[in-house]
Amino acid sequence: MENWQELYLNLIKELESKLSERVKSDVFFEVIFMTYSYVHTKINEAAFPNRLELYDKELMTGRGKGKYWYKNEIREEGTKFFKENLNKYFPRNEIIYIV
């Protein structure tokens, strides 16, 4: 999605500014990149007829059994982005995983 970094950065900043200090002292992060499959497509078509088309064969690669996920260079860019920004805005909080 175009400007995904800006959209997520705005979300991270909003969380940092709106979460209470109590919540910020306990929060941890788990980031899960989208996995795409034929089944997801059919469910989304039925449930969300005006949805964005998220599958992009230029950005995604096969993962087996009809599943696709972002190519390594895309995932690495996303991992770097989330690590840098979550650590910047939530320096005391743990990132459990980014997958």
C-alpha positions as CSV (number, residue, x, y, z in Angstrom):
1,M,0.0,0.0,0.0
2,E,1.3,3.4,-0.9
3,N,2.5,5.5,2.1
4,W,2.3,2.6,4.5
5,Q,5.2,3.9,6.5
6,E,3.4,7.2,7.1
7,L,0.2,5.5,8.0
8,Y,1.9,3.2,10.6
9,L,4.1,6.0,11.9
10,N,0.9,8.0,12.6
11,L,-0.6,5.0,14.4
12,I,2.5,4.5,16.5
13,K,2.6,8.2,17.4
14,E,-1.1,8.2,18.3
15,L,-0.6,5.2,20.6
16,E,2.4,6.9,22.3
17,S,0.4,10.1,22.9
18,K,-2.9,8.5,23.9
19,L,-2.1,5.4,26.0
20,S,-1.9,6.0,29.7
21,E,1.4,5.8,31.5
22,R,0.2,2.6,33.2
23,V,-0.6,0.9,29.9
24,K,2.7,2.1,28.4
25,S,4.6,0.6,31.3
26,D,3.1,-2.9,30.5
27,V,2.6,-2.9,26.8
28,F,4.6,-5.2,24.5
29,F,4.5,-5.5,20.7
30,E,3.9,-8.4,18.3
31,V,4.0,-7.5,14.6
32,I,2.6,-10.0,12.1
33,F,2.9,-9.3,8.4
34,M,0.0,-10.3,6.2
35,T,-0.1,-13.8,4.8
36,Y,-2.3,-14.1,1.7
37,S,-4.1,-17.2,0.3
38,Y,-6.9,-18.2,-2.0
39,V,-9.2,-18.8,1.0
40,H,-8.5,-15.3,2.4
41,T,-9.4,-13.9,-1.0
42,K,-12.8,-15.6,-1.1
43,I,-13.7,-14.7,2.5
44,N,-12.7,-11.1,1.9
45,E,-14.7,-10.9,-1.4
46,A,-17.8,-12.1,0.4
47,A,-17.4,-10.1,3.6
48,F,-15.9,-6.9,2.1
49,P,-17.1,-6.3,-1.4
50,N,-15.5,-2.8,-1.6
51,R,-12.2,-3.9,-0.1
52,L,-8.7,-3.0,-1.2
53,E,-7.0,-5.7,-3.2
54,L,-4.0,-6.5,-1.0
55,Y,-2.4,-9.2,-3.1
56,D,0.5,-8.0,-5.3
57,K,2.4,-10.6,-7.2
58,E,5.3,-8.2,-7.5
59,L,5.7,-7.9,-3.7
60,M,4.7,-11.4,-2.6
61,T,6.2,-14.9,-3.1
62,G,4.8,-18.4,-2.6
63,R,5.1,-19.9,0.8
64,G,3.5,-23.3,0.0
65,K,0.0,-24.8,0.0
66,G,-1.4,-21.8,-1.9
67,K,-0.1,-19.2,0.6
68,Y,1.8,-16.1,-0.2
69,W,3.7,-13.6,1.9
70,Y,5.9,-10.6,1.3
71,K,9.2,-11.2,-0.4
72,N,12.3,-11.1,1.9
73,E,13.4,-7.6,0.9
74,I,9.9,-6.2,1.6
75,R,9.8,-8.0,5.0
76,E,13.2,-6.8,5.9
77,E,12.2,-3.2,5.1
78,G,9.1,-3.6,7.3
79,T,11.0,-5.2,10.1
80,K,13.5,-2.4,10.1
81,F,10.8,0.2,10.1
82,F,8.9,-1.3,13.0
83,K,12.0,-1.9,15.1
84,E,13.2,1.6,14.6
85,N,9.9,3.4,15.3
86,L,8.6,1.2,18.1
87,N,12.0,1.5,19.9
88,K,11.9,5.3,19.3
89,Y,8.4,5.9,20.7
90,F,8.3,3.0,23.2
91,P,12.0,2.6,24.3
92,R,11.1,0.8,27.5
93,N,8.8,-1.8,25.9
94,E,9.7,-5.1,24.4
95,I,9.0,-6.2,20.8
96,I,8.2,-9.9,21.3
97,Y,8.4,-10.7,17.6
98,I,8.1,-9.5,14.1
99,V,7.0,-12.2,11.7
